Amino acid sequence: MSGPRFPGPGGGAGTFTVDAGSTGVGRETWQPFIDTWNDRMGDLYPLPEFTASTVDGFHGTMRSVTLEDTAVNELWASSPLSTQTVGTQEQDLVRLYVGLRGVLTLDDPHDQGGEVRVPAGAYFVHHCVRENHFHSTPTIGTRMFVFPGDELGPLVNGRPRAGRVSSPAGQILMAHAGMLQRSVGGLGPDGAWASRNALHELVRGLILDRFDDREPAFVPVLAQAAKDLADARLTDAELSSTVIAARLHVSVRTLQRAFASLDESLTAYIRRRRLEEAAQALLAPAPRLDVSQVAAIWHFTDGSHFIRSFKKQFHVTPMEFARMHGAR
């Protein structure tokens, strides 16, 4: 059977989202998302029926990005999810679940047997030929990817894969998914197709535990993954291009090539982000930190070095910056 198509506006790329924080909670938030999903996806990818307690008690955010025949869905909720009825129609899909918070439990996937738990930091990918029930913990965050089975199915048919998304291939994939969510609205047909193809190759790399770092399409994704890692470790004294390259299983030279087309090197990016975080720390009401403390936290050599670097970026000294913003 042919793979399903998930057309967005114009038939290529699209996104839709519902946020309970801005639209209310329960059914009034849940139903618009489901209606939009069914309108976009039609009968090619029907949703399961959820329990009344799931629908009436929903509080969270749901977002779907569609790229031709592929969908990336992200859910954050402070209410549990549970299916009530699942379809019996035969499917040919590859589904990838990535845990961000809490635990999502798949009930008896056909190619696994028994429950499959996907906690934060883990992933599970399998070839789906029929729907299965699932439920979650009271707080849940997850990314759910849906791919047509013809391309990726042979890699996991009867051999579902599970692992940690902190692997190099996992970090690259998550960086690309984040970029898609931010940029999908501006993608034309060619850009959507290229992003879709890159997403498929990255999932293939996750399944096989390797990816081709020489592939030009992956250059911006590699750079974004490096930035994401750097942002998570800005207070780490050992943070460097060498450390990040090792975490991503690429050479420093490969990482440098990825940043060559950007406005700044990875080293310059780390310095800029540390200064931005230091500026925010100066404005924080508590705890009140002096310049030397902030310099030490963000690993500048000394107070004088921090002041010079800060003034070069913000054109004022740290204390002048704090006074301008009413923090001192």
N, C-alpha and C positions, 0 to 999 in steps of 0.2 A: 504494500500500500504506500502511497506517496505521503510525504511528511506534511503536517499541517502548516498553514500560513497564518501569521499573526500580523496583519497589516496595520500600520499606524496611519496618521493623516497623509494622504497622497499615495498610500499603498506601500510605503517603504519603512520609515522609522517613526516612532511615536512614543509618547509616555502619558500615563495618567496616574493620578495619585489621589488619595483621600486621607485627610488628617483629622483624627477625632478631636484634636486640640482646637481646631478652627471650625469644625462643622457639627460638633456635638458628639454624643456617644451612642452606643447601641445600634439599633436597627437603622436610624436615620443616617448614620455614617456608613454602616456596612452595605446597605442596599445600593446606594449610588455607585460604589465601586464594583459590586457584582453586576449591576446592570451594564456598566461601561465595559467590563470584561466580556460579558456575553455578547455585547454588540460588536466588539472588536474581534473576538475569537470565534464567535458563532458556535456551530456544533462540532467544529474540528477539535476543540479542546474544552469540553464541558467541565465545569467545576463540580466537586462533590457537594452534597447537601450537608450543611453544618447544623449542629444541635441548636435548639432555641436559646439555651444559656450562652452559647458562643455569640450568637447574633445579638441578643438583647443586652448582653453585658460587655460588648466589645468596646475597648478603649485603646486606641493606638494609631499607627500610621501604616498605610499600605501603598506601595508604589510599584508600577509595572513599566518596564521599558521593552518595547518590541522592535526587533530588527528582522525584517523579512520573515523567516521561518523560525525565529528564535526569540525567547522571552527571558528577561531577567527580572525577577520579582523580589522585593524586599519588604519585610514585615517587622515592625516593632510594636509590641503590645504589652500592656500591663493587665491583661485579662487572658485566661486560658482559651485555647482553641481545641475543638474536637469535632470530628466528622460524625454524621449520623447515617448517611447513605452514600455509597459510592457507585459509580456507573459500572456496567458490565460490558460495555463496548470494547472490543479489542483495539489496542493502541500499538504504536511503534515509535516510542519516545525514549530519549535518554534524559534522566533527571539528575540534577546535582543539587544536593542540599548542603549548605554551609551554616554552621552554628555561630551566631554572634552573641547570644545571651540566652540563659536558661537551657532547656532541653526540648528538642522536637523528637517525638517517638513515632516511627513508622510501624504499623501493625502488620506483620507477616508479609513483607514484599515477596512476590512469587519466586524471585531468583535468589533469595537469601534464606528465608525460613526463620520464624520467630521474630521477636521485636528487634528493631534497629534503632538505637538511641544516637542522636546527633547533638552532642553538647557544644558549648561555646568553644571555638578553636578547632573543631573537627569538621570533616566533610564525609559525605556518602554519595556515591554516584552509581547508578544502575540502569539497566535497560528495562523499561517499563512496558509491559504488554497488557496489563490490566490495572485498574485503580486499586489502591489499598487505603484502609483507614489510617488516620494519624491523629495524635493529640499532643498537647504541649503542657509545659509547666505554667504556673500563673503569670510569670513574666517571660517573654519570649522575644528573641531577635533572630532572624534567619534570612538568608538569601536563597532563593530557589530558582535554579536555571532550568529551562526546558529547551531541548534540542530535538530536531527530527532524528529518527533512529537510523536512517540509511547511511549517514556518514560515520557516526560515533558508535552506533549499536554494536558492530562486530568487536569493538575493543572491550566491551563489558557484558556481552551477551552470555549469561550464565556465570559471569565472573565479576560481580559487583566489587567496587573498590572503596576503601575507607582509609582515612589517614588524618594527619594534622595539616591544617591550612597554613601553618607557619612554614611549611616547606618552601624552598625557592619558587617552584612552579606555582604553588598556592598563592604566594605573595604577589607574583606577577599577575596572576588571574584576577585577584581581588583589586589590584591597582587599576586594571583595565575596566573592571565592572564599575568602579567608582568614577572613572573618567567618562564612561558611557552615560551614567546617570546625570552627570553635570553638563554634558555636551550634546546629548541626543537631539535636543530641540533645534540645534543649528545644523544638523547633518542633512545633506542632500542625498539623492539616491546612491551615488558612487561612494560617498563617505559612509553611508549606512551599510552598504555591502562589504566595504573594506573592514569596518568595525566588526561586522558579523563574522567574517572570515577569520579575523584575528582572534575573536572570542573562541571560535571552534578550535583553532590551532592551540590556544592556551589550555583549553580543557583537555585536548589530546595530550599536551605536555604534562598536565596534572595526572592523567591516567597512567601515562608511561613513565612518569617521574623524570622527565627531561624536556627541554625546549631548545629551539635553535636560536641562540642569542645573536646570530649573524643575520637573521631575517629582518630586513628594513622596517617592516610593519611593526615590529616589536620594540623599536628604538624608543618611541615616546612612552610606551608602557614600562619599559625597563627603567627609564628616568623617573617616572611617577612612582614606581615601587621603591626606588632608592629614596625619594623624597618622603614617602610614607614611613619608611624605616627610620630615617633621620628625625622626623617629627616626633616619633615615639621614644627617641633616645637622646633628646637634646641635652639633658642633664648628665649624660654619661661622659665621664672624663676621657674614655677611650674611643669615643665616636670619631670615625674617620672614613675616608673613601675605601681604605683597605678593609676595615671591619665590615662595611656595608657590602662591598664586593664579595667578601667571603660568605656573608649571610645569604646572598643571592646566587652563590655558586657561579660567579662569572669573574673574569680577570679585571683588575683595576683598569687596564687599557680598554676593555670592552665598556666598562662603566663610563670612562672618560669620553669615549666615542658617542655614547648615548646622550651626553650633555653638550657635545660639541656644537649642536645646532641651536642650543638654547642661549639665553642672554647671560647666564652665569654658570660657573662650574659648580660641582657638588660641594666643594669646600666653601665657595662663596655663599651657596644656599644655606649651608649649616650656620655660617657666621651671621647671615641676615636673619634667619629664624631665631637664633639665640638672642639677638639684639631686640627683635620684636617681642619675644617672651619676657626679656628683661624689662622692657618698657612697660609692659602690663604689670609686672611685679612691682615696679615703682609706684604705680597708681593704686595698688591694692590697699584697702583700708586696714587690713590685718592679715598677717603680721606686718608691722611697719619695718621695712628693711632699709638699711643705709646703702650707699653706693658700693662699699667694699663687700658687703654681704651678697648683693646682687651679682657683682663681678665674680665672686667665688662660685655661686650656684651655677652660673652659665659658663664657667671655665674660661674666663679671661685671665691673662697672666697676672695682672694686678689692677688696682683702681685706676691708675693713670692710663693703662692700655685700654681699659673699658671705656673711660671718658673719651679718649681719642676716637675709638671705633664708633661709639654712640654718636658723637658729634658729626662724624663723617656721614653717617646714615641719616640722622634726624636734623642735622644743622643746628642743634642746640645741645648743651650739656645735659646730663641726666637730671640734675637738680632744676635746671631751667625748664626741662620738659615736665617735671613733676609740678612745678609751680604753675606752668601754663594750663595744666589740666586740674588744678585745684587740689592736688593730693598732698601738698606740704604747705 
